[in-house]
Amino acid sequence: MNRLPDLLKSDSPLISIEIFPPKTEKGDELLYETLDTLSKFEPKFISCTYGAGGTTQTRTLELCQHIQKTYEIPATAHFTCVGSSRDELIAWLDKAAAAGIQNIMALRGDAPKGETSFKAVEGGLSYANELVSLIRERHPNMGIGVAAYPEKHAECLDADLDLANLKRKIDAGADAAFTQLFFDNDLFFAFRDRYEKAGCAIPLIPGIMPITEFSRIKRITEMCGTAFPAELSARLENVQDDSEAQLEIGIEFAIAQCQELLENNVPGVHFYALNKSQACQRILEALKTA
């Protein structure tokens, strides 16, 4: 009962956490402390990203195994098309299945560092829907999550085309769609209306990134093309020399954002934790109390 479709059948909203493989021993220590803290909230799953160009694919599986063994929480391994032929993708999938991973987050992936656009390697795949089809073909019982973009993918020029691309991933066999971070709930609700009208029937789960540092979130939103509320930006600019004040504003905003989403019947919330526990811990405590 650890597959994504089963986890979504719960009467309570699905709460999930996303982490990434650290690059240093100190980063490992911080991550394990974060997992110790956030696992106590019993998230339905913890996902682990797959580094640019597949550079952390082995660590991704190792961390997923650690999560399942240590915390007895289902893990979801990120998986991209980048830098791999179809045969190499199949080999990784088989390895993941052998390691006990039952859920995959299927993504096209970003262009490798130094390149301006994504290009499939010879014998590789070009789109996430092709990756979903490959997973379904090779391991039909895998749970599969895919990405959704309330404000469209940064590389896509047209919102309707972007939604059509998402529909292709769903039709290929995805079980749930998880959104890129956003800070304007109205944009999410408008996207959800379009999503449902387009015949997208799988759960649409909002992705939330708590603000812990204004300069960092500015870089991320600019890279992703995510709108940032002017009022929130002004509040953070006023305390840009006070890291504690930035954190408090970010937590306060995220709590209100999540409460409004849950009041409007979202099936869950996916938290981009950035390997830190403090913000997510306080948000989850507030939501649990509410």
N, C-alpha and C positions, 0 to 999 in steps of 0.2 A: 504493500500500500504506500510505497514511497515515490511512485511516479507522479509527475506533475498533474495529470488529470485527476488522480485520486486525492492529491493534496488540496485541489481546488473544490472538492466536494464538501469540505468542512462547513459547518454552520457559521463559524466565525470568519472574519476577514483574513485572507492570507497575508501574513507578514513575512517578508524575506529580506535577507541582507546580502549585499555584494561586497566582496573583498578582492584584492589583487595580490599576486605573488611579490613579496618584497625582494629587494636586490642586495640587502646587507643583513648581517647577523642582528644588528640593532633593530632593523625593520622586522625581522622575524619575531623578536621578543615583543615588540609593540603589537604585532598582529595576534600573537597567542594571548596576550593580555586582553585584547579587544574581543577575541572569540570567547574567552573565559567569561567576560562580562555579558556580552550580547546573547550568548547561548542560553543564559538563564531566562530570557524572555520567550524561549521555545519558538523561534522562527520556524515556519513550515519548511524552509530550505535556506541554505547558504550557497551562493554562487561564487565562483572564482574565475576571474578574467584570464584571457589567453593573450599573452604579450604581443606587441607589434611584430608582425611577420612570423607569428608562432614561436617567438623566442623563449617563452616560458611554458611551452606545452607540457613538458615533463613535470615541472613544478606544479602546474595546474592540477594534474592528476594526483600528485603526491599530497597536495593540500586538501583536495576533495576526499581522498582516502582518510586523511587525518581527521577531518571534520566528522565523517561518518563513524569512524572507530572511537574517537575520543568523546564526542558529544552526542552520538546516536541521533544526529540530525541529517536528513537527506542533503546531499550535495548536488549542485548543478555545475557542470563544467562548461565554460565558454569554448567555442569552437569556430574557427574562421576558415575561409577559403585561401587566405594569404600564403603565398610561397609554397604551396603543396599541390602535387598532382593528385588525380583521382585515386590512384593506388595508394599514395601516401596518406590521403584522408581516410581511406578505408582501413589502413593499418592502424591509424590513431584511434578510430572508432572501435575497432576490435579490441585494442588495448584498454580503452576506457571501459568497455563492457566487461572485460575480464577482471578489471579492478573493482567491479561492483558499482560503477556509476550508472544510474538509471535515468538521469536527466541531462539534457544538453541545451545550452543556449546557442542557437545556430545563427551566425552573423557572417556577412560578407567579409567584414574587416576593413580597416583603413589601409591606404597605400603605405608601403614601406617608407621609412624615413629617407628623405632625399628625393622622393618621387612625388610628382604633383597629382597623379591620378592612379586609380587602381587598375592593374593589368594582371589577368590570370597568367600563371606560368603554363608552359606547354603541357597539355594533358590535364589542366586544372579546371576549376569551376569559376564562373564569373559573377554569380548572383547567389544571394542567400536562399532563394526558393529552390535552386539546384542542390544546395547543401541539405535542405530539409528533405527533398526527394531522396537523396542518397542515404540519409539516416533512416528514413522509412523503409527503403529498399533493403538495407543491410541489417538494421535492427528495428523491426517494426514495432516493438513494444517500448522503445525509448520514449520518455517524456520530452517534448520539444518546446522550448520557448523561442520567440523571435522578437526583434526590436520594432518599435513603432515610434513615429515622430510627430507629435502634436503640431509642431511648427514646421514640418517637413524636414527631410534630410538636407544637410547643408549643401550637398552636391546636386540635389534635384531642383530644377528650375520651376517646377509646377506642382502645387499641392495635390491636384487630382491625380497626376501621374504617380506621385509618391504613395498615395493611398492605393492605387492600382497595384503597385509593386508589393505593398503589404498584403493585399488580397491574394496575390500569387503565392506568397509564403504560407498563408492560411490554407489555401486550396491544396498546397503540396503536402499538408499534413501537420501543421503546427498546432499545439494544444493551448497556448496562451501567448498574448502579446504584451510586452513590457515597454513602457515608454521611456524615451530619453528624458533627462531632467527638465523640469519647467518650473516657473515661479508664478504663473498667472493661471489660476484654476479655470477662469472663463475660457481660456484658449483650449484647455483640456476638455471641458464640457462641450464646446463647439466641435472639437475633433471627434469626440465620442458620438455625437449625433451623426456626423458624416460617416463615421466608421460603421455604425449600425445600418444606416440607409444604404451603404454599399454592400450589405449582405455579409459583413464580417461577424461571425457568430461566436467566436471563441472569446474567453474573458480578456478584457483590456485592463491592465494593471498599471497604475501611475507609478513612475519612478521619481523618487525624491532625493535630492542631494542637500543635506543640511549645510548651511553656510557656517563655516568655521573661520574663514579668513577671506576678507573682501578682495584682496589682490588676486588670490587664487581663483575665486569664483568668477571674477571678471574675465580672466584668461579663458576659463572653461566655457563660459557663455558666449564669448566672442568666437571661439573656435567652433562651437556647435550651432551658432546662429540662434541662440535662445534669448527671448525677450526678457529684460530685467526691469521690474517695476521702478519707475522714477522715484517714487516716495521711499522705497526700500533702499535704493542706491544712495539717495541723499542722506538718509539716516546713517548708513555705513560710512559714507565719506566724512561725516562729521566726527567719527570716532576711529578714523583710519590709523591713528597712532596708539590705539588702545585695543589690544588683541582680545582682552577679556570682554570688553563691551561689544565687540564684533560678534563674538561667540554667543553672547546673551541675546542679541538682536536676531541672530540666525536661528537660534533654538526657538525663540518666541514666535518667529514667523513660520517656521516649519510645523510647530504644534498647531497653529491656527489653520495652516494650509491642509494638514492631514485630517484635522477634525472636519473641515468643510467637505473634503473629498469623501470621507467615510459616511458623513450625513447624507451624501448624495449617491449612496449605494455603489461605490466602487467595490470590486471583489477582493481588494487587498491593496497593500502598499509595498513597493520594493525600494529599499533604502540603499543608496550609494554611500557606504560608510567611510570610504577612503582609508580603511584600516585603523580608524579611530573610534573609540567607544563613547566618549563623553556626551557628544551631541545626541547620538541615536539613543543612548541610555536614557537621557532626560526626556526625549520626545516619547519614547515607548512607555516610560513611567507615567507621563501625563495622559497619554491615550488610554492606558490601562485604568487609570483612576477615573477618567471620564466615562 
